[in-house]
Amino acid sequence: MRGALLRDILWAALAVGASFAFYSLLGGFGPAALLVVNAFSLVVVTFSIGKGEVFGAILGAVCGLLQDSFSLGIFGLAGLTKTLLGFWTGYISRRMDVTPFFRGAAFLLVMSSLELGLWLLLNAFVLGERLDVRYGLVFLQPLVTAVLGSLLLNIARRIRARRA
């Protein structure tokens, strides 16, 4: 049991490191690219579905705080929303079958949309000003997260099935 947990933590750390590098490189293409693809959310939903709500919540807090370190906004808002994303994604996915591609994509679309909505609401409440959503590009983020997350989960399932 302890070895499996350490292996999961190592894989999560590698995924977070890859997301950090990807997020850093994506920032070179401009701020609009960072709005459309959220690599940290991909890591959180992928591990939450596979490892459960507690692992997802802890990973969400870490990923959210790392994402906050890239922004000039209020530190902790993405940490809070990603923590909730990780917990609820893991919790609901344990009670609902999200293995089919389209069902998983629809589930991730709902969860990512809720996370984005909560982030926008908290950001507007805390900052008290209108947010720049870059001509609506930020609203593509849940769709991109859902499709890429569902693809990643299907690829991981196929790799596990091939090993077994």
N, C-alpha and C positions, 0 to 999 in steps of 0.2 A: 504494500500500500504506500509506504513512504517513498519507494523508488518511483512509483507511477506519478505521485504528486510532484516530485522533483523534476521528472521528465516533462510533465505538463508546464511547470513553472519555467523551465528552460526554453521550451518551445514558445511559450507566451513572451518571454523576454526577447527571443530572437525575432518574433513577429512585431513586437513593439519597436525594436531597433530598426527593423526594415521599414516600418511605417514612419519612424522619425526621419530616416534617410530619404524616403520617398516624398514626405511632406516638405523636407528641405529642398529637394530637387524641383518639386512641383512649384514651389514659390518662385523659382527663377522664370517660370513662364508667365507670371503675373498673378495678381490677387484673384482674378476671376477663376483661374484653375483650382485654387485652394477652396473656392466655394462649391465647385461642382463635385470634386472627389474628396471624400473624407476618409483617409486611410485608417485613422484611429478608430472610427466607428466600425469599419470593416473588421478590424481585429477584435473589437469588443463583441460584436454580434456573432462572429464565427466561433470564438471560444465560449461564449455564453451558451450557445446552443449545444456545443459538445461537452462542456464541463459543468454546467449548472449555474444557478443564480448567485451563489456566494463567490465562486471564482469569477463570474462575470462582473459582479459589483466591484470587487477589488481591482480587477483589471480595468474596469471602466473608470474608476477613480484615478488610477495611474495614467491611463491614456488621456483622460480629460485634463489633468493637470499639465501633462506634457503639451497638449494642444494649446492650453492657456498660456504656456510659456512662449508660444509663437505670436500671440496676439498682444495688442496694446490695450485691450479692454480690461474688465474686472477679472482678477485672478480667482478662479474657483467656479465660475459659471459653467464652463464646459466640463469641469470635474464633477459637478453635481448632476448635470444632465446625462453624462456618460455613465456615471454610477447607476442612475435609475434605468438607463437603457440596458446596461449589463444585467442588472437584477431582474427586471421584468422580462427581458428576452429569454434569459435562462429559466425563469419560473414558468412562464407560459409555454415555452417549447417542451418542457417536461410533461405537460399535461395535454399537449396537442401534437399530432404527427405533422411535422414540417419537412419530412424527407422528400416528397415530390417537389420537383423544381418550381413549378408555378405556385404551389401552395406555400413553399418556403419563400419565394420571391414576394408574394402578396403579404405574408406575415412580416417580412423584413421591411417592406414598404410602409406598412402601418407603424411598426415600431420606430423606424427612422423618421417618419413624418411626425410622430409624437415627440421624439427627441428634439427635432428641429423647431417644432412649435413651442415647446417648453423653453428652449434656448432663446428664441426670439422674444417670447413673452418676458422672461426674466431679464434679458438684456435691455429691453425697452423700459421695464419697470425700474431697474437699477440705474440706468443711465439717464432715463427721463427724456430721451430724444429719439428722433426717427432714425432707424437703421438704414444704412446703405446696403441694399440687397443686390447691387450690380445688375440692374435691369431684369431682375427675377431669376438670375442664374442660380441663386442659392436654393431655389425651390426644385431644381433638378437633383440636388444632393440625395434626397431619399430614394429617388428612382435609380440613380447610379449605385448607391449603396445596396439596394435590394437586388439588383441584377448581378453585380459583382459578388456580393455575399452568397447568393444562391449558387453561383458558379463555383466559388471556392469550396462551399460545403459539398457539392456534388463531386468535385475533383477529389477532395479528401476522402469521401465515402468510397469512391472507386479504388483509390490507392489502398485503403484499409481492406477492401474486399479482395483485392489482388494478392495482398500479403497473407491473407487467411487461407 
